[in-house]
Amino acid sequence: MSLASDDVDFDAVVVGAGPAGSLAALRLAQRGLSVVLIERGEAPGAKNLSGGVLYPYELATAIPTFAAQAPVERTVTRHVTTFLQADSAVSLDYAGDHLASPVATADTAAPNAVTVLRARLDPWLAARAEEAGAFLMPGVKVDALERDAGGAVVGVRAGEEVLRSRVVVAADGVNSFLARDAGLRPKPPAHHLAVGVKAVLAMEPGRIADRFGVDDAGGAAHAVVGDATAGVAGGGFVYTNRDSLSVGLVLRLDDLVRSGRTAHELFERFLAHPGLRRYLAGAEAVEYGSHLVAEGGLAMVGEVVHDGLVLTGDAAGLTINSGLVLRGMDLAVASGIAAGDAVADAIEAGDVTRTGLERYRTALEATTAMADLRTYERAPAFFSRRGPYGPWGRTAADVLRAAYTLDGAPRRPVRTLVRDALRRSDASPTTWAQDAWAAVRSL
Ligand SMILES: Cc1cc2nc3c(=O)[nH]c(=O)nc-3n(C[C@H](O)[C@H](O)[C@H](O)COP(=O)(O)OP(=O)(O)OC[C@H]3O[C@@H](n4cnc5c(N)ncnc54)[C@H](O)[C@@H]3O)c2cc1C
């Protein structure tokens, strides 16, 4: 089934000009279909806030000019994970030469990971969709889905305006109103959501290079747990941009509520933490915002297809938190590509019913993004454990403090230091064993 061409304003309406929406619009336009990309912000990126490490493999394959022209900030050449205590820090610091070299893709050579600012990246992505023929409509908020008598989606409503289309691509983010309106996704439970708070702090490029141990083009991605969140499930990050830092906290909603603290209060505390002072001193805040983050992993991904409608990116619940890496943008890109191609096929085949659009589900299932979601299926449950937010870091610090402190007492072997630190820790031996087993199974 498909509406006759006289009955539609566009072949496809894409709602949301984030990475998922822009890539879906790009692919549809490249197939010669008429497509409108609707964005509620005054411009793409105006309403977007993201931590900012992008793994651009899929993006650079889909847009061959990405490597040379995209507005990326720095190539990440250093990944640091820190267990922060009130007066000490234990870090795992990975700096590899290969991180600076491009990862070869089929058509281009992209860096492994880059930092991005969404206010720059999103307009660039939307411009690529426009260049391919998509019509960008910024400053318009979609209020509802338009349906036919049988309940199939046949367009969208924005205020008094109705735009009719064969297919609607919902790329409207983690709080997707369209997914709920279609009955595809219930409101996510609090333990599947986190609150992200982020500031951009201006800093001179030379100072960034000195403080973070990177060169002019290189960048650092710091993930920080433990005292960063005062024990609330979640973590902090500091990413280097060209002449600014992206600094933020991601706090699991249920644990934040339980703690009785506010995200803003914890963020202020994080910014003032002695462990961060040497990185942030003298930096000036130029931007601040907060946004929900999907944290449920595979459990959040439900039905992604309805008659006349597909869900992509955060709207489909596609994010991964593996502990070391937080990914959402590259999954949004992968799903946007899969949706654009599958919807174009369905339109050409004249069947945009749920059955015809099932090819999107099939294409999505075949992506590396879905394979990775399955690999980390147990990760969200693992991050409900207390270990990573307290005992692990405190115990590691306890061992290292003893190892590095020569106070005249005879030296003890490391195994004894570890045994004593475990005994002193606030987690029982059973909890340590369960943490270790859960980590092995989940990460
Ligand atoms: C603090 C924080 C840190 C993060 N860090 C990272 C990171 O380092 N790396 C990473 O890969 N991911 C990170 N993420 C996740 C990442 O930002 C998302 O997964 C990604 O942006 C999802 O892309 P999307 O296109 O699906 O949705 P979005 O980027 O959210 O885009 C949705 C778009 O739809 C628009 N929209 C919404 N409703 C409507 C409507 N009714 N009408 C019209 N337009 C509408 C919005 O304005 C927005 O532009 C982070 C998220 C947060 C909040």
The ligand as a MOL file (V3000), in Angstrom:
LIG
                    3D

  0  0  0     0  0            999 V3000
M  V30 BEGIN CTAB
M  V30 COUNTS 53 58 0 0 0
M  V30 BEGIN ATOM
M  V30 1 C 25.5450 14.7110 28.0510 0
M  V30 2 C 25.5640 13.7450 26.8960 0
M  V30 3 C 26.7610 13.1870 26.4910 0
M  V30 4 C 26.8060 12.3150 25.4010 0
M  V30 5 N 28.0160 11.8740 24.9720 0
M  V30 6 C 28.0960 11.1670 23.8180 0
M  V30 7 C 29.3640 10.8600 23.2440 0
M  V30 8 O 30.4230 11.2690 23.7340 0
M  V30 9 N 29.3780 10.1050 22.1110 0
M  V30 10 C 28.2310 9.6640 21.4980 0
M  V30 11 O 28.3090 8.9990 20.4480 0
M  V30 12 N 27.0170 9.9550 22.0240 0
M  V30 13 C 26.9280 10.7040 23.1560 0
M  V30 14 N 25.7000 11.0500 23.6700 0
M  V30 15 C 24.4860 10.4900 23.0240 0
M  V30 16 C 24.1910 11.1950 21.7090 0
M  V30 17 O 24.1120 12.5850 21.9160 0
M  V30 18 C 22.8820 10.6920 21.1150 0
M  V30 19 O 22.8630 9.2850 21.1330 0
M  V30 20 C 22.6930 11.1800 19.6800 0
M  V30 21 O 22.6480 12.5770 19.6560 0
M  V30 22 C 21.4150 10.6100 19.0740 0
M  V30 23 O 21.2150 11.1660 17.7980 0
M  V30 24 P 19.7420 11.2950 17.1970 0
M  V30 25 O 19.8940 11.8850 15.8380 0
M  V30 26 O 19.0130 10.0180 17.3370 0
M  V30 27 O 18.9750 12.3060 18.1700 0
M  V30 28 P 19.3430 13.7850 18.5890 0
M  V30 29 O 20.7410 14.0810 18.3420 0
M  V30 30 O 18.7980 13.9710 19.9590 0
M  V30 31 O 18.5010 14.6710 17.5640 0
M  V30 32 C 17.1000 14.7570 17.6540 0
M  V30 33 C 16.6850 16.0290 16.9360 0
M  V30 34 O 15.2650 16.0490 16.8380 0
M  V30 35 C 14.8050 17.3500 17.1200 0
M  V30 36 N 13.4060 17.2080 17.5520 0
M  V30 37 C 12.9700 16.5770 18.6840 0
M  V30 38 N 11.6220 16.6210 18.7420 0
M  V30 39 C 11.1970 17.2930 17.6380 0
M  V30 40 C 9.9140 17.6510 17.1470 0
M  V30 41 N 8.7850 17.3260 17.8070 0
M  V30 42 N 9.8420 18.3450 15.9980 0
M  V30 43 C 10.9820 18.6830 15.3010 0
M  V30 44 N 12.2340 18.3610 15.7340 0
M  V30 45 C 12.3360 17.6580 16.8810 0
M  V30 46 C 15.7480 17.8570 18.1810 0
M  V30 47 O 15.7610 19.2610 18.2730 0
M  V30 48 C 17.0720 17.2880 17.6970 0
M  V30 49 O 17.7430 18.1590 16.8240 0
M  V30 50 C 25.6170 11.9300 24.7450 0
M  V30 51 C 24.3950 12.4730 25.1630 0
M  V30 52 C 24.3680 13.3970 26.2070 0
M  V30 53 C 23.0550 14.0040 26.6000 0
M  V30 END ATOM
M  V30 BEGIN BOND
M  V30 1 1 1 2
M  V30 2 1 2 3
M  V30 3 2 2 52
M  V30 4 2 3 4
M  V30 5 1 4 5
M  V30 6 1 4 50
M  V30 7 2 5 6
M  V30 8 1 6 7
M  V30 9 1 6 13
M  V30 10 2 7 8
M  V30 11 1 7 9
M  V30 12 1 9 10
M  V30 13 2 10 11
M  V30 14 1 10 12
M  V30 15 2 12 13
M  V30 16 1 13 14
M  V30 17 1 14 15
M  V30 18 1 14 50
M  V30 19 1 15 16
M  V30 20 1 16 17
M  V30 21 1 16 18
M  V30 22 1 18 19
M  V30 23 1 18 20
M  V30 24 1 20 21
M  V30 25 1 20 22
M  V30 26 1 22 23
M  V30 27 1 23 24
M  V30 28 2 24 25
M  V30 29 1 24 26
M  V30 30 1 24 27
M  V30 31 1 27 28
M  V30 32 2 28 29
M  V30 33 1 28 30
M  V30 34 1 28 31
M  V30 35 1 31 32
M  V30 36 1 32 33
M  V30 37 1 33 34
M  V30 38 1 33 48
M  V30 39 1 34 35
M  V30 40 1 35 36
M  V30 41 1 35 46
M  V30 42 1 36 37
M  V30 43 1 36 45
M  V30 44 2 37 38
M  V30 45 1 38 39
M  V30 46 1 39 40
M  V30 47 2 39 45
M  V30 48 1 40 41
M  V30 49 2 40 42
M  V30 50 1 42 43
M  V30 51 2 43 44
M  V30 52 1 44 45
M  V30 53 1 46 47
M  V30 54 1 46 48
M  V30 55 1 48 49
M  V30 56 2 50 51
M  V30 57 1 51 52
M  V30 58 1 52 53
M  V30 END BOND
M  V30 END CTAB
M  END
